[in-house]
Every structure is written in C-alpha cells, then in structure tokens.
Amino acid sequence: MMDQALWRAWVIKNHLTLDPSPQTRSLSGAPCLDYSLLELIEPASFDIAAMRALLDGHNVPERDWLFGLMTQSKLFNPRRVGSRVFVAPDYNQSMEQQRELTMRRIKFLLEKGVVDGWLTRGTVEEELRKFALQEVADIYDHSLAIKLGVHFFLWGGAIQFFGTERHHVKWLRDTENYVVKGCFAMTELGHGSNVRGIETVTTYDPRTEDFIINTPCESAQKYWIGGAANHATHTVAFSQLNINGINQGVHAFIVQIRDADGNICPNIRIADCGHKIGLNGVDNGRIWFDNVRIPRENLLNSVADVSPDGEYLSAIKDPDQRFAAFLAPLTAGRVSLAVSAIYSAKIGLAITIRYALSRRAFSVAPNQPEVLLLDYPSHQRRLLPLLAKTYAMSFSANHLKMIYVKRTPELNKTIHILSSAFKASFTWHNMRTLQECREACGGQGLKTENRVGHLKGEKDVQSTFEGDNNVLMQQISKTLFAEYLAARKRNEPFKGLGLEHMNGPCPVLPQQLPSTVLRGGQFQVDAFRVRERDLLNRFAEEILQRQARGERKEHALLSSYQLAEDLGRAFSDRCVLQNFVEVEENSPAGSLRDMLALLRSMYSLTCMEEDASFLRYGYLSTENAAAVRKEVAKLCSELRPHSLALVNSFGIPDAFLSPIAFNWVEANSWSSVQH
Amino acid sequence: MASFSSSNGEEDQVLVEEKSFVRTVILNRPKRLNAASYHMISRLWELFLVYEKDPYVKLVILKGKGRAFCAGGDVAAVVHDINNGNWKSSASVFRKEYRLFYLMATYCKPQVSILNGIVMGAGAGFSIHGSFRVATENSVFAMPETALGLFPDIGSSYFLSRLPGHFGEYLGLTGARLDGAEMLACGLATHFVPSVELLSLEAALHSVDSSDQAIISAVIGEYSELPMLEKQSAYNRLDVINRCFSRRTVEDILSALEQEATNEVDDWIQASLQSLKKASPISLKISLRSIREGRLQGVGQCLVREHRIDCHAMRGEVSKDFVEGCRAVILDKDRNPKWEPPRLGLVTDKMVDIYFSKVDDEDWEELKLPPRPNLPASAFAKL
C-alpha cells in the first residue's frame, strides 16, 4: 500500500514543481497507480511463475505460444487504448460478422498448426495439449472455444467414441483439417436434458441398405445445434432407432447437411436460433430431417449395429447401459466446461482486484488520501473468498482433467460423477464471481471492453449446456444414495468417490475453535466429512422411510430434494478440499506452500460460513459459527497484501485483461480518444 | 553556448552539449564504434538521472560520434572477465546497464536518439527504449547475438516481440540487418530523416521548450521523409515471415522455411536458413523462448529475465557457446565456431529451462529495478 506520508509529499511536491509536465498535470487531482507501480508497491512474497505452473498444471509454453500468436495477428482485433494494446473480439459487430470472424480465426489456428493432432494423435500428452490450447482460445473468446469444442469434442468425439475403424479412417483426418465441418444434433425443442425422450426417428430400408431419418413433429426439430446455422457440413444426429417396429433406443448417425459449397442438402431444413445473450460468434441453428436417406455405414456402430438385411445387433443387451455409453463425449465437454468456468472467474478476479488496487473512494478522515477499494475490509470480504475458491477449484479442475486423460473403464463412474459435480459447482461459482466482480468495478464493469460484465452473458449458458446444473447435482446425490445402499446391503465398506471416510468412526469436531484449530487442515477436512457423512445418512434415511410408507423410489428421491441439494454441495466441496490438500502436500515447504495453506483455510472456512447446513444440523455450534466468521475476516486482511501476486499467478497476459486493470486514467484520457 | 566534456577523466567517452532546455549527449568512442563500456554506462546513468530531476531540462538528445551510433557492448572485456574466472564482474556491469535501460524505458522526459549509423546490441538498448528514434539512410540495425552464442538481450525481448506479426522472431533469430527505411516500416524507428537534414533538425530541437511528445514529434516530422523500402526488403516478406516464424519451435521454424524454399527459389529464404544454421543451436532456442515470453511481459520483467540468461551464458554451466562464439567471430576471427551442443536436436528443454532460472550461486545478484515515480503513460516504450 502506498505510504500516506509519501503520497502527501508527492502531492505537495507537485504544487511546488516549477512546471509540471502535462502528463503530471492531468493527474494532479487524483494520483492513480499504474501497472508498473502496482507491481512495485505490491511485491510478491512467493514465486509467481511456480504458482502459475501449479495453476495451469501443464503445457505452459504451448499456452504462451498461442497467446503470442493471437496478440500478433490483426485477425484477433488488437485495439490500442492509451499506451496499451488489448486483444478481444469486437462484440459490437453484427451476429453474422461475429460468426464469420470466429470461423476465420479457426482457419488461422488451423494454418498455424494449433489444432494439429487434436483427433489423430491419441496420446495423453496430445490430449492435454488440446485442453491447454482450447483453454487459451477460451480466454480470448468463449465463442471461439465453443465452436472449436463442438467441432472437435462433440462431432469429433462422437466419431471417436461411437464410431469404429471405418468411421475413424473416413472422418477424423478430414475433421482435423476442416475439410468437413461437424456439429452435434442431440438436443431438440421438446427434449434437452432428457435425451432418452427425443422424438427424431430412424428406420431401416433393407432393399437399399439405407437408414431413413425423420423429424416427425415440431417438438422433434433439433435445437441449439452449434455450427448448424451457417457453417457445418455434417452432423451427428441422435435419434430413436426403430427396427421392424421395435424401438431400440437412442443411436447416433452421420448425416451430411450441406455440400462443400455450403448449400443445404435435399430433405434438410435449417433455421437460425437467432441472437443470444452471449456466444453470438457461434451459429446455433435448428434442423428438420424430412425422411433423409443415409447409407447403412453412417450408423456409428461401436455400441450396436444393423446388419445389411436389417437385423439389430448389440453387444450391450441392457438398454440403460447402451444409453449410458452414448453420453461419453459429453464427459469431455463437461471436463472442459469446468475448467473454462474457472479461467473465466480468473479473468474477472484479475481485472477486478487490479482495479481495486488502484481505484480509491472516500477518505476516512479529512485531508487524508482517499482509500483504495481493496483496503476496505468489506471489499476484501467480497472478493478474496472468491479468489480462494477459484484457486481451490482450479486445482480440482486440473485433477479432473488428469483422471479424464488417464481414464480406464474402472474410472468411468468417478469421472462421470466428478465431472458432473465440478461442472455444476464451478460454473455456478463463475457466474456468482462475475456478478460480484461486475458490481465491484462499479460503472466500469458495465463497459464491454472491461470484460467482467460481458462475460456474464457469455458464460451464463454454461449452467445449462452439457447437462443442466440442477439435473447434474441431483444425479450426484442419487449416485451417492446408490453407493450407500450397496455398501449397507452387502455389508461392505465404501470404496471410491472419496467416500472411504464413511467406513471409519465419525470424526469429532473440537468444541473450542481457536485460530490454530480453524486453520488446521485436519479440522477442515473433518468438518467437511462430518457434513457429507451426516447428510448422506439423513438423505438415505429419508428416502428409505418414504419407500417404507409406500412411495416409489423415484418419487422419494424427488421429494427429498432439499437434502439432495445439501448433499450434492457437501460432496463437491469435500472433493475440492481433498484435492487442494493433496496439491499443498506435494509442494515443497516454503513461501508458496504457506500461501496455499492460507488459501485453503480461506476456502474451507468460507464454505463453512456460507453453507447453512453446518448450523442447521449442528455440526458447528452458534459460537463456532461466529468464530469461523471472524476468522474469515482475519484471513481477508492476511490475504490482502498478496492479492496482486495471487491474480498475477493466473498467467493471463495483460493484453487479455482490460483497461481498468491498468492505468485507467490514461486509458480514458482525452489523448486516448480516437479523434 | 557552453560545451563541455564529461568530467570523468580517462577518455571522455560521453560528451554533453547544453542548449537552453535541451541536453545533447554524445557517445564518444568512435574508434570502437562507440561500444558501451562500464564508464560510458555509468556516465549515462548519472546524466539521465540528473536531467530527469532538473526542471530546466525538457528534452534529451542521444547520438554517436563517427559512423556508429553504438555497435554494442564491450564483448572483448566480457570474454576477458569470463576467461579469468570473473564473470560476476561482468554481470555487475550488465546490471548497471540494464538499470539504465529501465530508466530510459520509463523516462519522464522525451529522448530523441539519432541513429545515423550502426545500431546493434547495447546501441539498440540505449535508443529503442526511448520515446523517439530517428533513422537515416546510414542506419544499420541488427541484433546479431545468436551468431555469437548469445541471445538478443538489452531488453530486446520487449520491443522485438512487439514488432508487427513475427518480424521480431525473424530479427532476433537470424540477426538480419535492417536499413533506416526498414526500421521505420517495422516501428523500430519513429522517424526517418535524411542525414543532410540532421544539423537543421538538431537546431530546431534546440529551441524546444516543452516536454510535450506531440510538439517534439511535430518538430521532427518537419524534417522527416517516408523512404521507399527496397524491393528485396525482408519487410516485404512479412507474410512468409509470419507463416514460418510463428511456429512453435525452432525446429518447426526451420522446416517451415525449408518448405517455403522448395516452393520457390529465393535468395532471401536461403540467407535466412543459412543464418539459422550457422547460429548456436542453444542460443536459437533460448532466443525464441525469451522473445515469446517477452511478448506477454512488461519491460521490467523482460530485463530481469534477460539479465538472468546473460549470467547463465557467461557462467557457462550448460554451454560455453558465448565464449566460443566471441572467439570465432571477434577474437580469432576464424568464423568457425564449435557449438556445444552441436545440433538443435541435442538441446533439451531442461537445458533451456536452466537459463531462465535464478543463478544458483550465493554471490549472484538478481537484477533489481530502480523504483520509479508515478509514471505517465508516455514513459512506456512506444512500440
């Protein structure tokens, strides 16, 4: 913090200086801190590069390479503001212009070799590189990342996961080179999360060996299909498969929807979804299939096939399991969304905290300099717990990515549950963070160029696509209930999902909670486990009681939604804390590890302060809860001196932040106006 | 007007002329092409500090005596130190020099550098970080360090990385030379003034009584021309440069250039390939990474990182290419350096990483940037 005496001296000096330079004069009323000064008065107490390596987790040089590529190309719309250049799309362009630019930027990435090997090299290293580069594209523009994601993760992923050799050979290389442009037609007007209820129907004609895919009614039109409105040439269409009058459930087919010149194919109708609150660089469209004939080979047949004479063949007899296999590519999408949400929160916090370190408001006493926003304890309380949560979730997002790229069949359940839990809680966290950041930036938060406000519109969709957050969270408690039943029935210990703690005796939380206890990792982990354990027991008991009274299980699960919500959150929070502790334990002792401990305490205690179940069910006494709250305030003031270093560790280059993150007086001065 | 020479005895390496509100600082080692010495650096540091505080100084002009503005650092002295096991003594000269570059990059008053001759290495450091760089038809710019087993330092990862497209990677890796017209086109120079006009320009600048950037820019503009680029100019190849030098690794850049060479017979591509193949392999990898990191950093961070790399290069724990390059090019002049590792494929990421880490030596000092007052926007480099 700038020493007040020095500040006064500086002001007085300026009054006495013979002829202040025009630059100084324009600032003389309210001296503002600029970028270089910020770093000088807020020195880092830990190694920022090491912290960044921990947060980004992998492929740091590749990330920086792509950041550099984008800053050096006119295509990414560099804009000079004062003495700085920022790169961001021009969101004032029309929807059509934004869509075309998104496509041109993708072509640029293709030419530069950014997407090399995204589908054709299947190693763990390659998959991590792909994640890293997509994350960087996302820091630039959500539309760019989503349009890449639809093409590679959804369309490409569907061919990889559902297709067999013949599809891989035919489509993957052409997809990687954008010879074909893919989209993913799952959602319909009438069915979103409930994929099994979709109404598109496909039948088989053994005489011509064709499938016939049809949209039987308006609610069966494919909806929100990213890429469909303008660019996609092919789609993976999800449809009920009806063979000889028997519905075999949802299957996936490759359907060409445009020719190479972009003309819509016969028997395909396409309409636009129109302007949206965000993501206008993605051309979401609607598709109707009018008895479109496609060759038999276009069934993606890794799970089930139809013989030339029309016999249905599947290795998986259980239709439930067959269906579950179809949701596999959505897992990759959920993993990348969880990560994307955290990078978005990082952008918001980096901009907002930097602004709060240079913007002043009100003096505490007459003739005193005005106080920096971040020196107000209340402002710290608004931002710093969100900062700690973002750190915590960032480590868990990395953990999820790592188990995803090293996936084995045994890990499928864990990946499904963790990706659901993290996708839901991280995207909610992001929206909450962006709203807080927007307000904390005051009027400046409303300007599109300052990113935080605009990102709300861009990222809002994340709580809906790839699985509605509420639906995902319900699945978590449902799965935990199933685990509970399995363990109790077979009288076997819990195994997996980190539930092993349920097997031992229930931890006892101390009655007195001084600072040293509150900040202990053991206490925090215990507290989260006590909550999860008790909520799972209560949830299971309530359902079993309802069932005993004659309610159907499904009904009982739905009626117990209050406990289900609490439990889902408890599970997610506990997983995040556990991953945090692991990262901390693997760091060498020193200033960086001390910082992690501080952040971990802030994360844990904030969760305890915010979740009413700690008080509702008595895991903490009212005195304990008050002690937790006090400790959060103390942690705020302890984190305050490190806040700049903590957001600088996010590794987001200056050009990808915004003018208020730097010298905003200069950025807004008359000489910076484009005359 | 009074004209006096630097008071520090031995050989008046820096001369000063005072004209009302303007101070003209002249690098004066013409026989050594104004190579930067410790003495010269110290003197510049003192002068620039004094002028910044003096309300009667509005503008600083920097120029060189003879046919060079400044051809670089005193490499022979550095190699001498290293060979005597005393690289840390050179490291402290670098620290002093880098603090000067930082002072210039964040200077509160305008600095006009007149680049009527050779501008290389430290010469670029003395000028490009300042607010105005005037090129002439005699200007020759280059950052030739990769041929010496070093890397483009002097804070150049900051300004090279901010040139259009990937022109900075091209200049930094190949050491290609630019003339004044090219310097202006890519932004290394802010103005081009024919050398016959320089006396008039200086006279006009002597009557300036303001530090207003716009006013000074207008004064220089009066004498400026827009020179034509030579048809063969590298700057006309920016599209090829962007295609090749945007690649992720040095190996990828080389193969992209070779690919271009198969498409068309082109002397310029051959020359670029030759430069890259003659340069120290580890230098190329360090240089590319340094420029790429510089693109995302402030000038201060760039200087700190480059100072670290310089120290590692002098210390020679990974490779002694710096000493070998100086031997082959400057001392023995056999032009046949034996690089170690000899090939790009043998340079591992781990080896390169070491150059970017702190030096593991108790006596080593990290570069500490001098604290600067509340800086106006104009204090930042203008690229």
Contacts between the chains, C-beta under 8 A, distances in Angstrom:
chain1	res1	chain2	res2	distance
A	10	B	373	7.9
A	10	B	374	7.0
A	17	B	55	6.5
A	18	B	55	4.2
A	19	B	55	6.1
A	21	B	108	6.7
A	21	B	109	7.5
A	21	B	211	5.0
A	21	B	376	6.9
A	22	B	211	7.6
A	22	B	212	5.8
A	23	B	108	7.8
A	23	B	376	3.2
A	23	B	377	6.9
A	23	B	378	6.0
A	24	B	376	6.6
A	27	B	374	7.3
A	27	B	376	7.6
A	31	B	374	5.8
A	33	B	374	7.4
A	34	B	374	7.2
A	34	B	375	6.0
A	34	B	377	7.7
A	35	B	298	6.8
A	36	B	106	6.8
A	36	B	298	6.4
A	36	B	300	6.4
A	36	B	372	6.7
A	36	B	375	6.0
A	36	B	380	7.9
A	37	B	372	7.6
A	37	B	374	6.2
A	37	B	375	6.8
A	39	B	298	7.6
A	39	B	300	7.4
A	40	B	369	7.9
A	40	B	371	6.0
A	40	B	372	7.4
A	61	B	289	7.2
A	61	B	292	7.8
A	62	B	248	7.0
A	64	B	292	5.9
A	64	B	293	6.6
A	64	B	295	7.9
A	64	B	296	6.0
A	65	B	248	5.2
A	65	B	292	6.3
A	67	B	295	7.6
A	67	B	296	5.8
A	68	B	161	7.4
A	68	B	292	5.3
A	68	B	295	4.6
A	68	B	296	6.8
A	69	B	246	5.8
A	71	B	295	6.3
A	71	B	296	7.8
A	72	B	164	7.6
A	72	B	165	5.3
A	72	B	166	6.0
A	72	B	242	7.7
A	72	B	246	7.2
A	72	B	295	7.5
A	73	B	165	7.3
A	73	B	242	7.9
A	82	B	377	5.3
A	83	B	377	4.3
A	83	B	378	7.3
A	83	B	380	4.8
A	83	B	382	7.5
A	111	B	243	7.8
A	112	B	246	5.7
A	112	B	247	7.7
A	113	B	247	6.9
A	113	B	248	6.9
A	113	B	252	7.4
A	653	B	295	7.8
A	653	B	296	3.9
A	654	B	296	7.3
A	654	B	298	7.5
A	655	B	296	7.7
A	663	B	377	6.3
A	666	B	376	7.6
A	666	B	377	4.0
A	669	B	377	7.7
